[in-house]
Amino acid sequence: MKNELDSRFILSVFEKIRQHGKQVEGVYQFEGVKAYTDHDGYTVFIEDALVQLRFGFHNQYHFEYDKHDHLEQFEKKLKAINAYD
């Protein structure tokens, strides 16, 4: 996930959070990660307490975080969720 974010990966993570997580007011929570969409469903948000990923139309994405270590830990969480069956 360094410079290229695979859209299939991120959508798979989003779906696993929806399937296995708990929904509270339109936000799904699983393994310390939240997932939700904007009002029209075109933009997906996946976040933990330190990092937010915004993934949208034409596979454009943007991370918000303060430290690179936070991003690395977030990536590990997403990979673990994706491996979940």
C-alpha positions in Angstrom: 0.0 0.0 0.0 3.0 2.4 -0.2 2.2 4.5 -3.2 -0.4 2.5 -4.9 -3.6 1.7 -3.1 -5.4 -1.3 -4.6 -9.1 -0.5 -4.8 -10.1 -4.2 -4.5 -8.1 -4.4 -1.2 -9.7 -1.3 0.3 -13.2 -2.3 -0.7 -12.6 -5.8 0.6 -11.6 -4.4 4.0 -14.6 -2.1 4.0 -16.9 -5.0 3.3 -15.4 -7.2 6.0 -15.8 -4.4 8.5 -19.5 -4.2 7.5 -20.0 -8.0 7.6 -18.3 -8.6 10.9 -18.5 -5.3 12.7 -21.0 -3.7 14.9 -23.1 -0.9 13.4 -23.8 2.2 15.4 -25.6 5.1 13.6 -24.4 4.2 10.2 -20.8 3.6 11.2 -19.5 0.0 11.3 -16.8 -0.8 13.9 -14.5 -3.8 13.8 -11.1 -4.5 15.4 -10.7 -0.8 16.4 -11.4 0.4 12.9 -14.5 2.4 11.7 -15.9 2.3 8.2 -18.7 4.4 6.7 -19.7 6.2 3.5 -20.7 9.8 2.7 -24.4 10.5 2.1 -24.3 9.4 -1.6 -22.1 6.3 -1.0 -19.4 7.4 -3.5 -16.8 8.1 -0.8 -15.7 5.4 1.6 -14.0 6.3 4.9 -12.0 3.9 7.0 -10.3 5.2 10.1 -8.9 4.4 13.5 -8.1 6.8 16.3 -5.0 8.1 14.5 -5.4 7.7 10.7 -8.3 8.4 8.3 -8.4 7.0 4.8 -10.8 8.7 2.3 -11.3 6.6 -0.8 -13.6 7.8 -3.6 -14.6 8.2 -7.2 -12.0 7.1 -9.8 -10.0 5.3 -7.1 -8.7 8.6 -5.6 -7.6 8.4 -2.0 -6.2 10.5 0.7 -4.7 9.6 4.1 -4.7 11.9 7.1 -2.3 11.2 9.9 0.3 12.9 12.0 3.2 10.4 12.1 4.3 7.8 9.6 4.3 5.2 12.4 0.6 5.7 12.8 0.1 5.0 9.1 2.2 1.8 9.3 0.1 0.5 12.2 -3.1 1.4 10.3 -1.9 -0.6 7.3 -1.2 -3.6 9.5 -4.7 -3.4 10.9 -6.2 -3.2 7.4 -4.2 -6.3 6.3 -5.3 -8.2 9.4 -9.0 -7.4 8.8 -8.6 -8.4 5.1 -7.3 -11.8 6.2 -10.3 -12.3 8.4 -12.9 -14.9 7.2 
